[in-house]
Amino acid sequence: MAIDKPAGLSLATRRAEPGGAVTRLVAALTEPERAEYVLMPDALLLVHRLDVGTSGVVLLARDEDAHRALVRAFSERRVAKTYLALAWGHPHPPEGRWSWPLGPNRRDRRRMVVTEGGRPSVTDYAVEARGPHVSLLRLAPATGRTHQLRVHLAHAGHPIVGDDLYGGPRHRGVREPELRRLLDPGRPLLHAWRLHLPDTDATPELILAAPIPADLDAALAGLGIATPSAS
C-alpha cells in the first residue's frame, strides 16, 4: 500500500509502541479511505520512513513476505526515489551530483554534517525552475542517509525553504509581504514525490506519485512557477 504522508506526521518508532507510526499514518486518512481499503493498523508493516516535516509517498506492506521483499529492494538500492524541494538561491551548474559523506554532528545530536570519514552519500539534482530568491529542484538520492537531502542542499549553499535547522529563517530578507509569507511554511518544503519500484515477489514494477502538497503548490503559484508533472 502507498499512503501520501502529510507534513508534520512523525514516523518515529519507539520500542514501547512498535506499531505507532502505522497507526498515525492510517489515522491521517479519511474515514471513507480507511473503510474502502479495510485498513487494520495492526496488520500493516512500515517499509521505510520520511522525516516528520517531509510529505509524500510512504509504503506499507500487508504481510511479512511483502515487507521482506520491499525492504530488500530498498536496501539493495533498486527503488528509484524522486523528491521535489524548494531551495534558496539558484544552483550552478543547474544539474549534477553531490557525493559528500555524512556523519552525526558531535555538538548537536539533532543534526548531520558533511564530514571526512562519514558514510558515503550521493544525491543527483536538477533545477526544474527558477523564481525570485529560490529554485525548484528535482532530487534523486542514490543513498538514504538521515537528513541527506537537507544537508547536501545546505552544504551546497542552497538550504531548503522552511528548513530552519539547516538553513535559518532566510525568508526575512524577502521584501514582498505575501511572498515572504509563502516562503515561511513552518516546515522544510521537501516532498517525496515519486517511487519507482522494481518487479519483486511482492509487487510488479510500479511508479507511484504523491500529489504536490498545498503549501508547496501555493509557494510555486506565488513565484510564478508551474506545478511539475509526475509523468
MIDRENGU-165026 format. One record per residue (C-alpha): residue in one letter; z, x, y. Coordinates in steps of 0.2 Angstrom, whole numbers, plus 5000, padded with zeros to 4 digits. Each point is the difference from the previous one (the first is absolute). Layout:
R;mitor;up;east;north
R;a;Z;X;Y
...
END
This chain:
R;mitor;up;east;north
R;m;5000;5000;5000
R;a;4997;5005;5018
R;i;5011;4995;5014
R;d;4997;5003;5019
R;k;5016;5007;5005
R;p;5006;4996;5018
R;a;5006;5014;5011
R;g;5019;5001;5001
R;l;5003;4995;4981
R;s;5009;5014;4991
R;l;4994;5005;4982
R;a;5015;5012;4998
R;t;5008;4998;4983
R;r;5019;5003;4997
R;r;5007;5003;4983
R;a;5011;4985;5002
R;e;4985;4989;5004
R;p;4985;5006;4990
R;g;4990;4985;5003
R;g;5004;4998;5018
R;a;4984;5005;5007
R;v;4990;4988;4990
R;t;5011;4986;5004
R;r;4998;5004;5019
R;l;4981;5001;4998
R;v;4999;4983;4991
R;a;5012;4992;5012
R;a;4988;5005;5014
R;l;4986;4989;4993
R;t;4998;4982;5004
R;e;5007;4987;4988
R;p;4983;4994;4995
R;e;4995;5018;4996
R;r;5015;5003;4989
R;a;4997;4983;4991
R;e;4981;5003;4998
R;y;5003;5017;4991
R;v;5016;4995;4991
R;l;5009;5015;5007
R;m;5016;5005;4991
R;p;5007;5015;5009
R;d;5009;5006;4984
R;a;4984;5001;4991
R;l;4991;5011;5012
R;l;5000;5019;5002
R;l;4996;5009;5016
R;v;4986;5013;4997
R;h;5001;5010;5017
R;r;5009;4999;5017
R;l;4996;5000;5018
R;d;5011;5005;5015
R;v;5010;4985;5007
R;g;4990;5000;5016
R;t;4983;5001;4991
R;s;4990;4984;4996
R;g;4987;4997;4987
R;v;4996;5000;4981
R;v;5014;5002;4987
R;l;4997;4999;4982
R;l;5011;4991;4987
R;a;4998;5000;4981
R;r;5004;4985;4989
R;d;5005;5010;4985
R;e;5005;5018;4995
R;d;4983;5004;4993
R;a;4991;4996;5016
R;h;5014;5009;5010
R;r;4998;5016;4989
R;a;4981;5000;5002
R;l;5000;4997;5019
R;v;5014;5013;5003
R;r;4990;5013;4990
R;a;4984;4996;5010
R;f;5010;5003;5016
R;s;5008;5016;4994
R;e;4984;5007;4994
R;r;4992;4996;5017
R;r;4987;4988;4993
R;v;5005;4987;5013
R;a;4990;5002;5017
R;k;5011;4994;5014
R;t;4994;4996;5018
R;y;5011;4997;5015
R;l;4997;4996;5017
R;a;5010;5007;5014
R;l;5000;4999;5019
R;a;5004;5017;5007
R;w;5003;5008;5017
R;g;4986;5010;5007
R;h;4982;5004;4993
R;p;5000;5012;4985
R;h;4987;5014;5001
R;p;4990;5002;4989
R;p;4999;4981;4997
R;e;5001;5002;4981
R;g;5007;5013;4988
R;r;5014;5005;4989
R;w;5018;5004;5003
R;s;5008;5010;4986
R;w;5017;5005;5007
R;p;5015;5002;4987
R;l;5014;4988;5003
R;g;5019;5002;4997
R;p;5016;4992;5006
R;n;5007;5004;5017
R;r;5016;5009;4997
R;r;5007;4995;5017
R;d;4996;4981;4999
R;r;5000;4992;4982
R;r;4989;4985;5007
R;r;4985;5011;5003
R;m;4987;5011;4991
R;v;4992;5015;5008
R;v;4985;5012;4997
R;t;5008;5015;4993
R;e;4994;5016;4990
R;g;5005;4998;4982
R;g;5000;4981;5001
R;r;4991;4988;4988
R;p;4981;5000;5001
R;s;4994;4985;5011
R;v;4982;4995;5004
R;t;4994;4987;5011
R;d;4982;4996;5005
R;y;4997;4992;5016
R;a;4986;4992;5010
R;v;5000;4992;5018
R;e;4994;4982;4999
R;a;5001;4997;5018
R;r;5007;5006;5016
R;g;5008;4990;5014
R;p;5011;5004;5016
R;h;5014;5012;4995
R;v;4997;4998;4981
R;s;4989;5001;4985
R;l;4998;4989;4984
R;l;5000;5011;4985
R;r;4995;4997;4982
R;l;5012;5011;4989
R;a;4997;5004;4981
R;p;5015;5009;4993
R;a;4996;5011;4985
R;t;5019;5002;4997
R;g;5015;4988;5002
R;r;5014;5010;5008
R;t;5014;4991;5010
R;h;4994;4996;5018
R;q;4984;5011;4997
R;l;4988;4990;5011
R;r;5013;4999;5014
R;v;5004;5019;5000
R;h;4982;5006;4998
R;l;4995;4989;5015
R;a;5015;5006;5010
R;h;4997;5018;4996
R;a;4982;4998;5005
R;g;5006;4995;5017
R;h;4996;4981;4997
R;p;5015;4991;4995
R;i;4998;4982;4994
R;v;5003;4987;5014
R;g;5017;4992;4998
R;d;5007;5015;4989
R;d;5015;5005;5011
R;l;5007;5011;4986
R;y;4985;5012;5000
R;g;4992;4996;5017
R;g;5012;4993;5013
R;p;4997;4985;5011
R;r;4983;5006;5008
R;h;4995;4983;5005
R;r;5011;5002;5016
R;g;4986;5011;5007
R;v;4988;4985;4999
R;r;4998;4992;5017
R;e;4992;4983;4996
R;p;5015;4989;4996
R;e;4992;4989;4986
R;l;4992;5015;4991
R;r;5017;5009;5001
R;r;5008;4985;4992
R;l;4987;5000;4986
R;l;5002;5019;4997
R;d;5019;4997;4998
R;p;5000;4990;4983
R;g;5017;5005;4994
R;r;4993;5008;4985
R;p;4987;5013;4995
R;l;4983;4992;5001
R;l;4996;5006;4982
R;h;4992;4988;4988
R;a;4996;5003;4981
R;w;4983;4992;5001
R;r;4991;5003;4984
R;l;5003;5005;4982
R;h;4986;5005;4988
R;l;5007;4999;4982
R;p;4991;5008;4986
R;d;4997;4991;4983
R;t;5016;5001;4991
R;d;5008;4992;4984
R;a;5008;4988;5013
R;t;4986;4995;5012
R;p;4981;5002;5002
R;e;4994;5010;5015
R;l;5006;4991;5015
R;i;4999;5002;5019
R;l;5014;4991;5009
R;a;5002;4998;5019
R;a;5014;4993;5011
R;p;4996;4991;5016
R;i;5003;5009;5016
R;p;5017;4995;5006
R;a;5003;4990;5016
R;d;5008;5014;5010
R;l;4986;5013;4996
R;d;4986;4987;5003
R;a;5008;4995;5017
R;a;5000;5019;5005
R;l;4982;5002;4995
R;a;4995;4985;5010
R;g;5009;5006;5015
R;l;4991;5017;4999
R;g;4983;4992;4997
R;i;4999;5007;4983
R;a;4991;4989;4986
R;t;5010;4996;4985
R;p;4994;5011;4986
R;s;4992;4992;4984
R;a;5007;5004;4983
R;s;4983;5000;4992
END
